[in-house]
């Protein structure tokens, strides 16, 4: 089974014309399945009033579909988020008689320059996405392959089964009966069973959307953003220092004491700036951050840095994690 993860950004509810609705909170999942091929679509339900859903939806995706009704703040912010996350594959759907020439200046120099413009036809889009999933090649992992990590986006208790989490495998392989570290923290949970698009499997690997039933942990001991992992290289730190790259539109240098939010995987955490070393370029400062709770990451990962208060522009840039 090969799975394609897609974010649909734009007018609320567009994705319901493309896939079958699944889990819905501040982000809503839609599913497609044909034979062994599956597509997971995620839409930021609570955006634009909240920025976090836009980050979550885009960060889960390998490909993005940007539906444009107007050249407005939400459109511009979506472009910036896709650029920050480096989502280079995608489609543009222009509506309301918008001409490609009008959006060209906005997307110039961004990943969206490489997006293909397609017609506003949800049925055709559905078939296109399934065809792409058909072309994905997924071989079962070798028995030796380990080092898996799955960030949690939803979790709940199921009568007769126990604690179940939903998430998209970020790296490596998660196997049935694995003992998983629950990060941040020191708890360990065991995999009872794995489902992918309602089918039982003995494993899930990078890119798979999975529901995992767990033993030795209760649902109320989990939070969104927790990472279940067998990867010993993952770090969990509440104080971090890294090189930031601010977007070209960001108006002023970051200052000590500012409150930012750091987005990585399914984490979107408040952080106070403890130090700024700007040297000759204030758009590329070395930042020290004190986070409200430990951030789980692999050294060299890239996070998105946001400032939610005091400016219409909410996405500041990116941060290379130490």
C-alpha positions in Angstrom: 0.0 0.0 0.0 1.4 3.4 -1.1 0.1 6.5 0.6 0.2 10.1 -0.8 -0.2 12.9 1.8 -1.8 16.1 0.4 -2.7 19.5 1.9 -5.6 21.4 0.4 -5.4 25.1 1.3 -7.9 27.7 0.4 -11.7 28.0 0.8 -13.1 25.9 3.6 -14.7 22.6 2.6 -13.1 22.2 -0.8 -11.6 18.9 0.2 -15.0 17.4 0.9 -15.6 17.3 -2.8 -12.5 15.3 -3.3 -12.3 12.7 -0.5 -14.3 11.0 2.2 -14.3 12.9 5.5 -12.5 11.3 8.4 -11.2 12.8 11.7 -12.1 16.5 12.2 -10.9 19.0 14.8 -9.0 22.2 13.9 -7.7 20.1 11.0 -9.8 17.8 9.0 -8.7 14.6 7.2 -10.2 13.2 4.0 -9.4 9.8 2.5 -9.2 8.2 -0.9 -8.5 4.6 -1.6 -8.3 2.6 -4.8 -6.9 -0.9 -4.6 -3.7 -0.8 -2.7 -3.2 2.9 -3.2 -4.4 5.6 -0.7 -4.4 9.3 -0.5 -4.6 11.3 2.8 -5.9 14.8 2.4 -5.7 17.3 5.2 -7.4 20.7 5.4 -6.8 23.5 8.0 -10.4 23.8 9.4 -9.7 26.6 11.9 -7.6 28.7 9.6 -7.3 31.7 9.1 -8.4 32.7 12.6 -5.7 30.4 13.9 -2.3 29.9 12.3 -1.4 26.5 13.8 -3.9 24.5 11.7 -2.3 25.9 8.5 1.1 24.8 9.8 -0.1 21.3 10.8 -1.9 20.7 7.5 1.1 21.8 5.4 3.7 20.1 7.5 1.9 16.7 7.1 2.0 17.0 3.3 4.3 15.9 0.5 2.2 17.8 -2.0 -0.1 20.9 -1.7 -3.1 22.1 -3.6 -3.7 25.8 -3.3 -7.2 26.9 -4.3 -7.3 30.6 -4.9 -10.5 32.6 -4.8 -8.8 36.0 -4.1 -5.4 37.5 -3.7 -5.8 38.2 0.0 -3.9 37.8 3.3 -4.8 34.1 3.6 -3.5 33.4 0.1 -0.2 35.3 0.9 0.2 33.5 4.2 -0.4 30.1 2.6 2.3 30.9 0.0 4.8 31.9 2.8 4.0 28.7 4.8 4.5 26.4 1.8 7.8 28.2 1.1 9.0 27.9 4.7 8.2 24.1 4.8 9.7 23.6 1.4 6.6 21.9 -0.2 7.9 21.9 -3.8 5.2 19.7 -5.4 1.7 20.9 -5.9 -1.2 22.3 -8.0 -2.8 25.7 -8.3 -6.5 26.1 -8.9 -7.6 29.6 -9.8 -11.3 30.6 -9.4 -13.4 33.7 -9.6 -11.9 34.5 -13.1 -8.5 35.0 -11.6 -5.8 35.2 -14.2 -2.4 33.5 -13.6 -0.7 36.8 -14.4 -2.2 38.4 -11.3 -0.6 35.8 -8.9 2.7 35.5 -10.7 4.3 38.4 -8.8 3.2 37.0 -5.5 4.6 33.5 -6.1 7.8 34.6 -7.8 10.9 33.2 -6.2 8.8 30.6 -4.1 8.2 26.9 -4.4 4.9 27.7 -6.0 6.6 28.7 -9.2 6.9 25.0 -9.9 3.2 24.1 -9.2 1.1 23.1 -12.1 -2.1 25.1 -12.7 -5.1 22.8 -13.2 -8.8 23.2 -13.7 -11.3 23.6 -10.9 -12.7 20.1 -11.1 -12.8 18.1 -7.9 -13.7 14.8 -9.6 -10.7 15.1 -12.0 -8.5 16.1 -9.1 -9.6 13.0 -7.2 -8.6 10.7 -10.1 -5.3 12.6 -10.6 -4.3 12.1 -7.0 -5.2 8.4 -7.0 -3.2 8.0 -10.2 -0.2 9.6 -8.5 -0.6 7.3 -5.5 -0.7 4.3 -8.0 2.7 5.4 -9.2 4.3 5.4 -5.7 6.4 2.4 -5.1 6.3 1.1 -1.5 8.1 -2.1 -0.6 7.7 -3.7 2.8 10.5 -2.7 5.1 13.3 -5.1 5.7 13.3 -6.9 9.1 16.4 -5.0 10.1 15.0 -1.5 9.5 14.2 0.4 12.7 14.4 3.9 14.0 10.8 5.0 13.5 9.0 8.1 14.8 5.3 9.0 14.6 4.1 12.4 15.9 0.6 12.2 17.4 -2.1 14.4 15.9 -5.2 12.8 17.6 -5.6 10.3 20.5 -8.6 8.8 22.3 -9.8 5.7 24.2 -11.6 3.0 22.3 -13.8 0.6 24.3 -12.4 -2.9 24.2 -9.1 -1.7 22.6 -7.7 1.0 24.8 -5.6 3.9 23.9 -5.4 4.7 20.1 -3.3 7.4 18.5 -3.5 8.8 14.9 -0.5 10.1 13.1 1.6 10.1 10.0 5.0 8.3 10.3 7.7 10.9 10.0 10.6 8.6 9.6 11.7 5.0 9.7 9.4 2.1 10.6 6.9 1.4 13.5 6.2 -2.3 14.0 3.6 -4.3 15.9 4.8 -5.1 19.4 7.5 -2.4 19.3 8.2 -0.6 22.6 8.0 3.1 21.8 9.4 6.0 23.8 6.7 8.7 24.4 8.6 11.9 23.9 8.9 14.3 25.7 9.1 12.3 28.9 10.2 8.9 30.0 7.1 6.8 29.4 7.2 3.7 27.2 4.2 2.3 25.4 3.9 -1.0 23.4 2.2 -1.2 20.0 -0.8 -3.5 20.3 -1.9 -3.2 16.6 -1.6 -1.0 13.5 -4.2 0.0 11.0 -3.7 1.9 7.8 -6.9 3.1 6.1 -8.9 0.6 8.1 -6.8 -2.4 7.1 -4.6 -4.3 9.7 -0.8 -4.2 9.2 2.2 -5.4 11.1 4.1 -2.2 10.2 3.9 1.4 9.1 6.7 3.4 7.5 7.6 6.9 6.6 4.6 8.7 4.9 2.0 6.2 6.1 -1.1 7.5 7.8 -1.7 5.1 10.7 -3.9 4.4 13.7 -1.9 2.6 16.4 -3.4 0.9 19.4 -1.2 1.1 22.5 -0.6 -0.8 25.7 0.8 0.6 29.0 -0.4 4.2 28.5 -3.7 6.0 28.9 -5.1 8.5 26.5 -5.1 11.3 29.1 -1.3 10.8 29.4 -0.8 12.0 25.8 -0.9 15.4 24.1 -1.0 16.4 20.5 2.6 16.7 19.3 3.9 13.9 21.4 6.3 11.7 19.4 6.2 7.9 19.7 9.7 6.6 18.7 12.2 3.9 18.5 14.8 6.4 17.1 17.5 7.0 19.7 18.8 10.0 17.8 15.8 12.2 18.6 16.3 15.0 21.1 13.9 16.6 23.5 14.9 20.0 24.8 13.2 23.0 26.3 16.2 25.3 25.7 17.5 25.5 22.1 19.8 27.6 20.1 19.8 27.7 16.3 20.3 29.8 13.2 17.1 31.5 12.0 16.4 32.7 8.5 13.7 35.4 8.4 11.5 35.8 5.4 12.1 38.8 3.1 8.9 40.5 4.2 9.7 40.4 7.9 9.9 44.0 8.9 12.3 44.2 11.9 15.0 42.3 13.9 13.9 39.8 16.5 14.6 41.0 20.1 15.2 39.4 23.4 12.0 38.8 25.4 9.8 38.4 22.3 7.4 35.5 22.4 7.4 33.3 19.3 5.9 30.0 18.4 8.1 27.1 17.0 6.4 24.6 14.7 7.9 21.2 14.1 6.0 18.0 13.1 2.8 18.2 15.2 4.3 20.6 17.7 3.5 24.3 17.8 5.1 25.6 21.0 5.4 29.1 22.6 9.0 30.2 23.1 10.6 33.3 24.5 13.7 34.7 22.9 16.5 34.5 25.4 19.3 35.8 23.1 19.9 37.2 19.7 23.3 37.3 17.9 22.7 39.1 14.6 26.2 39.9 13.5 26.1 41.6 10.1 22.7 40.3 8.9 19.7 40.7 11.2 17.7 38.4 8.9 20.0 35.5 9.8 20.4 35.7 13.6 21.5 33.0 16.0 18.6 32.6 18.4 18.4 31.3 21.9 14.9 30.1 22.8 13.2 29.1 26.1 10.2 26.9 25.2 7.2 26.3 27.3 7.8 22.5 27.0 10.5 20.4 25.5 10.6 20.3 21.7 11.2 16.8 20.1 13.4 16.9 17.0 16.4 15.4 15.2 19.5 17.5 14.9 19.5 19.4 11.6 15.7 19.5 11.3 14.1 22.7 10.3 11.3 24.4 12.2 9.0 27.2 11.3 9.1 30.3 13.5 6.0 32.4 14.0 4.9 35.5 15.9 1.2 35.5 16.6 0.7 38.9 18.3 1.3 42.4 17.2 1.6 42.1 13.4 -0.6 41.1 10.4 2.4 39.0 9.2 2.5 36.0 11.5 5.2 33.7 9.8 8.7 35.1 10.7 10.9 32.4 9.1 12.6 29.1 9.8 15.0 27.8 12.4 17.7 25.1 12.0 17.5 22.9 15.0 20.8 22.1 16.9 
